[in-house]
Amino acid sequence: MALYPTGCNDLEKLDSTAENVTEVPQEHMALCPKGSYDGLQEEGAIKGVTTTTVDMGPADPPPRDYIIWSLFTMMYLNICCMLGILPVAFSIKSRDRKNIGDMDGARQYGETAKYLNITALLLLLTIPVIVLIVIFTTK
């Protein structure tokens, strides 16, 4: 098994004072070994050297911005104008914070957008129920 690229043996045989040394491409010279490699094993590992692997664990998932839910709230659950626009504004702020690397700010804005979306959904569901209860109880 060769420990370095093919053709390096030919390069080692060249005399450094010979004229044909300049004809060898520089990128090929960089791949050729310099010095003795007697300590290499067949697999290419160096004897006596130990390696350490550090498991960093899974990375934290990026914060959610709830932009799709916010757009749905603005388009379909827009009882009041502000109740539909506020979640979209906070979702966009969350996405902007995430893009600049401020994960804590993105998480805060995302949570605010989520709570505003939940509020809009609950208001949309409770107002018709209350109206129906009032209509059927007054007859």
C-alpha positions in Angstrom: 0.0 0.0 0.0 1.4 3.3 -1.0 1.6 5.9 1.7 1.9 8.9 -0.7 0.7 9.7 -4.2 2.0 7.8 -7.3 5.0 9.4 -8.9 6.7 10.6 -5.7 9.4 7.9 -6.0 10.4 9.4 -9.3 10.6 12.9 -7.6 12.9 11.6 -4.9 15.3 10.2 -7.4 15.7 13.6 -9.1 18.8 15.6 -8.2 17.9 19.0 -6.7 20.6 20.6 -8.8 19.2 19.1 -12.0 17.4 21.3 -14.5 14.4 19.1 -14.8 13.3 19.7 -11.1 11.6 22.9 -12.2 9.3 20.9 -14.6 7.6 19.2 -11.7 4.2 20.8 -10.9 4.2 22.5 -7.5 0.8 21.0 -6.4 2.4 17.5 -7.0 5.4 18.4 -4.9 3.2 19.5 -2.0 1.6 16.0 -1.8 4.9 14.1 -1.7 6.3 13.2 1.7 9.3 14.9 3.3 11.4 12.9 5.7 11.3 9.4 6.9 8.1 7.5 7.5 9.5 4.4 9.0 7.0 4.6 11.9 3.9 4.2 9.7 1.9 1.1 9.9 0.3 -0.6 6.9 -3.1 1.1 7.5 -1.5 4.6 7.7 -1.7 5.1 11.4 1.2 6.5 13.4 2.5 4.3 16.2 2.4 5.6 19.7 -0.1 8.4 18.9 -3.6 8.3 20.5 -6.5 10.3 19.4 -9.3 11.8 21.4 -12.8 12.3 20.2 -15.1 14.8 22.0 -18.8 14.3 21.6 -20.4 17.7 21.8 -23.9 16.3 21.8 -26.7 17.4 19.6 -26.9 21.1 18.8 -29.9 23.1 20.1 -32.6 23.3 17.5 -33.1 26.8 16.0 -36.0 28.7 17.6 -39.3 28.6 15.8 -40.8 31.8 14.3 -44.3 30.5 13.6 -44.6 32.6 10.4 -47.0 30.2 8.6 -49.3 30.1 11.6 -49.1 33.9 11.9 -50.0 34.4 8.2 -52.9 32.0 8.6 -54.1 34.0 11.6 -53.8 37.2 9.7 -55.7 35.9 6.6 -58.4 33.8 8.2 -58.7 34.6 11.9 -58.5 38.3 11.7 -61.3 39.4 13.9 -59.6 42.7 14.8 -57.0 44.1 12.6 -54.3 44.2 15.3 -54.9 40.7 16.4 -54.0 39.4 13.0 -51.1 41.7 12.3 -49.3 41.5 15.6 -48.3 37.8 15.3 -46.9 38.4 11.8 -44.9 41.3 13.1 -43.4 39.3 15.9 -42.8 36.3 13.6 -40.8 38.5 11.2 -38.9 40.0 14.1 -38.1 36.4 15.3 -36.9 35.4 11.9 -34.7 38.5 11.6 -33.1 37.8 15.0 -32.4 34.2 14.0 -30.7 35.4 10.8 -28.4 37.7 12.7 -27.5 35.0 15.2 -29.4 36.3 18.3 -31.1 33.0 19.3 -32.4 34.3 22.6 -34.1 37.3 21.0 -35.5 35.0 18.3 -36.9 32.6 20.9 -38.6 35.5 22.8 -40.2 37.0 19.7 -41.2 33.5 18.5 -42.9 32.7 21.8 -44.7 36.1 21.7 -45.9 35.3 18.2 -47.1 31.9 19.4 -49.1 33.3 22.3 -50.7 36.0 20.1 -51.7 33.2 17.6 -53.2 31.2 20.4 -55.1 34.2 21.7 -56.5 35.0 18.2 -57.5 31.4 17.8 -59.3 31.3 21.2 -61.1 34.5 20.6 -62.2 33.3 17.2 -63.6 30.1 18.7 -65.2 31.7 21.8 -66.9 34.7 20.2 -69.2 32.6 17.9 -69.9 30.1 20.7 -70.9 33.0 23.0 -73.1 34.5 20.3 -74.8 31.2 19.7 -75.4 30.7 23.4 -76.9 34.2 23.7 -79.2 33.7 20.6 -80.5 30.3 21.8 -81.0 31.3 25.5 -82.9 34.5 24.7 -85.8 32.7 22.8 
